[in-house]
Amino acid sequence: MPIALSAPNGSVQGTLFQRNSNGGLDALGSHHVQLTSQDPDFVARTVLTASNGRFSLPDVPAGELSDEW
C-alpha cells in the first residue's frame, strides 16, 4: 500500500486485520509490518503487531513509502 509523508518526520500507525470465514474481521497479532522506499538512503523499518493487531512506526522521514505484511 503506497504511503506519502510530506512533513520532515511523521509516524505510520494502524491496525492489521484479516477477513474471517464469517465475513467479519480478526485482528492479526504477532505479524510483521515492513515500511520500505525506493529511496536508496531509506533504511527499511519493521515492527511486530500487538495482540490486537495495532502497530506504530514513529519518526519516519518524509517520502514515498510502501508497507507490506
C-alpha positions in Angstrom: 0.0 0.0 0.0 1.6 3.3 -1.0 2.1 6.0 1.7 3.2 9.6 1.2 4.6 11.6 4.1 5.3 15.2 3.4 6.3 16.5 6.9 10.0 16.2 7.9 9.2 13.3 10.2 6.0 11.6 10.9 4.6 8.3 12.0 2.8 5.4 10.4 0.3 3.6 12.5 -2.7 1.3 12.1 -4.3 -2.0 12.8 -3.8 -5.1 10.7 -7.0 -7.2 10.1 -7.9 -10.3 8.1 -11.4 -11.2 7.0 -12.6 -14.4 8.5 -14.9 -17.1 7.0 -18.0 -15.4 8.5 -17.2 -12.1 6.8 -16.0 -10.4 10.0 -12.6 -9.1 10.8 -10.0 -10.7 13.0 -7.0 -8.7 14.4 -3.7 -10.1 13.3 -1.3 -10.1 16.3 2.3 -11.0 16.1 2.6 -10.2 12.3 5.5 -8.2 10.8 4.7 -4.9 9.1 7.6 -3.5 7.0 8.0 0.0 5.7 10.1 0.4 2.6 11.0 3.0 0.0 12.6 3.2 -3.4 14.9 5.9 -1.9 18.4 4.2 -1.6 19.1 6.2 1.6 16.0 4.9 3.3 16.5 2.1 5.8 13.6 -0.3 5.8 11.7 -0.4 9.2 9.9 -3.5 10.6 7.6 -3.7 13.5 5.6 -6.6 15.1 1.9 -6.0 15.6 0.5 -6.2 19.1 -2.1 -8.9 20.0 -4.9 -6.6 18.9 -3.2 -6.0 15.5 -2.1 -2.4 16.3 1.3 -1.2 15.1 3.2 2.1 15.1 6.4 3.2 13.3 7.5 6.6 14.8 9.9 9.1 13.4 9.6 8.2 9.8 11.3 10.6 7.3 9.2 12.2 4.5 9.0 10.5 1.2 7.1 7.9 -1.0 6.9 4.8 1.1 5.2 1.3 0.9 4.1 -1.0 3.6 4.0 -4.8 3.4 2.8 -7.5 5.8 
